[in-house]
């Protein structure tokens, strides 16, 4: 059985189709024979199912082996290690067209390219590369998926030792039940927070704004982002002469944090508007941790997300992305990225996946 390579596609006849596609899900039927992507041919060469592939561009007639194919860069080693790892896990998978954001379509165990179901749509990435937020959102949304709406968008990161880490990406719909009416009140603007000497009872105890100065002290301190949000709603007034309350707090926030403050305030506003309580995520290296359902601070449940507020054009380094996801998992939370775009927030969640 002879397989031939034209620089882009590996082809074989009817015997190759029966042996590799019909029995094991490699390639796709074409004109009574078989077409293989280079990564599929590379895997067959690696396994020894095929000894060499003839290069149609080489008149010498010498065959191409596994090492030669990989060295030719016709096959990305990153793609190869992901393909091999998923095959080792018992999956059939198919490479996609190079124009797609997805590199591989992975079928449910026991199914293959002759079935309609798709389990994962996988995009590969080297740990040394970067990936922009827009691409991650496209993976999460399955932007090139048509009828396989149940499939999961996955980023497969290959490290320098060729081990693969899988990250499941999603665009979550955020909602909570924490809405409380708070009577207007006054506070004092300090250097980087607001002190409320006589807070309404609901401010901290039920709506979970700020922190008490002490367990037995009724006074509440608000972060600048909490204060700016409450002031913009008309709930909080601060004693600043000749300056609008909200503007004074925002200006102070910008002095303290720079442009990051505006980004965090937009995310805070969006979360509160969805009925979710954001609190500082500093201890976890994030901007916020969130609580969807708060009836009373005395009976506070577990927070669900760690949130990082990022610009829409942010480029992710895989090492940092993996660190965020692992940290969130270690404290029983999901990692949520809030991408601030004109007119709103784009949400992107990420968590570890074992296919």
RAURBEL-V547521 format. One record per residue. N is the residue number from 1. SS is DSSP state (alpha for helix, beta for strand, coil for the rest). Layout:
<<N & SS> <N & SS>>
//
This chain:
<<1 & coil> <2 & coil> <3 & coil> <4 & beta> <5 & beta> <6 & coil> <7 & coil> <8 & coil> <9 & beta> <10 & beta> <11 & beta> <12 & beta> <13 & coil> <14 & alpha> <15 & alpha> <16 & alpha> <17 & alpha> <18 & alpha> <19 & alpha> <20 & alpha> <21 & alpha> <22 & alpha> <23 & alpha> <24 & alpha> <25 & coil> <26 & coil> <27 & coil> <28 & beta> <29 & beta> <30 & beta> <31 & coil> <32 & coil> <33 & beta> <34 & beta> <35 & beta> <36 & beta> <37 & beta> <38 & alpha> <39 & alpha> <40 & alpha> <41 & alpha> <42 & alpha> <43 & alpha> <44 & alpha> <45 & alpha> <46 & alpha> <47 & alpha> <48 & coil> <49 & coil> <50 & coil> <51 & coil> <52 & coil> <53 & beta> <54 & beta> <55 & beta> <56 & coil> <57 & coil> <58 & coil> <59 & coil> <60 & coil> <61 & coil> <62 & coil> <63 & beta> <64 & beta> <65 & coil> <66 & alpha> <67 & alpha> <68 & alpha> <69 & alpha> <70 & alpha> <71 & alpha> <72 & coil> <73 & coil> <74 & coil> <75 & coil> <76 & coil> <77 & alpha> <78 & alpha> <79 & alpha> <80 & alpha> <81 & alpha> <82 & alpha> <83 & alpha> <84 & alpha> <85 & alpha> <86 & alpha> <87 & alpha> <88 & alpha> <89 & coil> <90 & coil> <91 & coil> <92 & coil> <93 & beta> <94 & beta> <95 & beta> <96 & coil> <97 & coil> <98 & coil> <99 & coil> <100 & coil> <101 & coil> <102 & coil> <103 & coil> <104 & beta> <105 & beta> <106 & beta> <107 & coil> <108 & coil> <109 & coil> <110 & coil> <111 & coil> <112 & coil> <113 & coil> <114 & coil> <115 & coil> <116 & coil> <117 & coil> <118 & coil> <119 & coil> <120 & beta> <121 & beta> <122 & beta> <123 & beta> <124 & beta> <125 & beta> <126 & beta> <127 & coil> <128 & coil> <129 & coil> <130 & beta> <131 & beta> <132 & beta> <133 & alpha> <134 & alpha> <135 & alpha> <136 & alpha> <137 & alpha> <138 & alpha> <139 & alpha> <140 & alpha> <141 & alpha> <142 & coil> <143 & coil> <144 & coil> <145 & coil> <146 & coil> <147 & coil> <148 & coil> <149 & coil> <150 & coil> <151 & coil> <152 & beta> <153 & beta> <154 & beta> <155 & beta> <156 & beta> <157 & beta> <158 & beta> <159 & coil> <160 & coil> <161 & coil> <162 & coil> <163 & coil> <164 & beta> <165 & beta> <166 & beta> <167 & beta> <168 & beta> <169 & beta> <170 & beta> <171 & coil> <172 & coil> <173 & coil> <174 & coil> <175 & coil> <176 & coil> <177 & coil> <178 & coil> <179 & coil> <180 & coil> <181 & coil> <182 & coil> <183 & coil> <184 & coil> <185 & beta> <186 & beta> <187 & beta> <188 & beta> <189 & beta> <190 & coil> <191 & coil> <192 & coil> <193 & beta> <194 & beta> <195 & beta> <196 & beta> <197 & coil> <198 & coil> <199 & coil> <200 & coil> <201 & alpha> <202 & alpha> <203 & alpha> <204 & alpha> <205 & alpha> <206 & coil> <207 & coil> <208 & coil> <209 & coil> <210 & coil> <211 & beta> <212 & beta> <213 & beta> <214 & beta> <215 & coil> <216 & coil> <217 & beta> <218 & beta> <219 & beta> <220 & beta> <221 & beta> <222 & beta> <223 & beta> <224 & alpha> <225 & alpha> <226 & alpha> <227 & alpha> <228 & alpha> <229 & alpha> <230 & alpha> <231 & alpha> <232 & alpha> <233 & coil> <234 & coil> <235 & coil> <236 & beta> <237 & beta> <238 & beta> <239 & coil> <240 & coil> <241 & coil> <242 & coil> <243 & coil> <244 & coil> <245 & alpha> <246 & alpha> <247 & alpha> <248 & alpha> <249 & alpha> <250 & alpha> <251 & alpha> <252 & alpha> <253 & alpha> <254 & alpha> <255 & alpha> <256 & alpha> <257 & alpha> <258 & coil> <259 & alpha> <260 & alpha> <261 & alpha> <262 & alpha> <263 & alpha> <264 & alpha> <265 & alpha> <266 & alpha> <267 & alpha> <268 & alpha> <269 & alpha> <270 & alpha> <271 & alpha> <272 & alpha> <273 & alpha> <274 & coil> <275 & coil> <276 & coil> <277 & beta> <278 & beta> <279 & beta> <280 & beta> <281 & coil> <282 & alpha> <283 & alpha> <284 & alpha> <285 & coil> <286 & coil> <287 & coil> <288 & beta> <289 & beta> <290 & beta> <291 & beta> <292 & coil> <293 & coil> <294 & coil> <295 & coil> <296 & coil> <297 & alpha> <298 & alpha> <299 & alpha> <300 & coil> <301 & coil> <302 & coil> <303 & coil> <304 & coil> <305 & beta> <306 & beta> <307 & beta> <308 & beta> <309 & beta> <310 & beta> <311 & beta> <312 & coil> <313 & coil> <314 & coil> <315 & beta> <316 & beta> <317 & beta> <318 & alpha> <319 & alpha> <320 & alpha> <321 & alpha> <322 & alpha> <323 & alpha> <324 & alpha> <325 & alpha> <326 & alpha> <327 & alpha> <328 & alpha> <329 & alpha> <330 & alpha> <331 & coil> <332 & coil> <333 & coil> <334 & beta> <335 & beta> <336 & beta> <337 & beta> <338 & beta> <339 & beta> <340 & beta> <341 & beta> <342 & coil> <343 & coil> <344 & beta> <345 & beta> <346 & beta> <347 & beta> <348 & beta> <349 & beta> <350 & beta> <351 & beta> <352 & beta> <353 & beta> <354 & coil> <355 & coil>>
//
